[in-house]
Amino acid sequence: FRDLKVDDIKKLVDEGHPVVDVREDWEWNKGHIPGARHVVLASILANPTGQKFEDGTIFVCAIGERSAVASEMAVALGVKDVINFRGGTKAWKDAGMPLETP
């Protein structure tokens, strides 16, 4: 998988790449990248084949550590062109990008 920072991630989000946020519920509820899908990392680890991820999926968490684990899992499941958002939701927010709440 590739580690990309906020500017590259923004371009991919604008192009329509799917975004999966692997943070806990309380973190998700405080704000997430608009259009992201919420799949808690623990649920991916507990049941790796229980979720389907598209090729080109961007995984995001708070700073990029948990999303790296999710990215590794997706690669192991055969997903192509997996992207880890290095810097995560914190970098997105710090760059002044919009967050959406449920």
Buried (B, 14 or more C-beta within 10 A) or exposed (E): BEBBEBEBBBEBBEEEBBBBBBBBEEBBEEBBBEEBBBBBBEEBEEEEEEBEBEEBBBBBBBBBEBBBBBBBBBBEBEBEBBBBBBBBBEBBBEEEBEEEEE
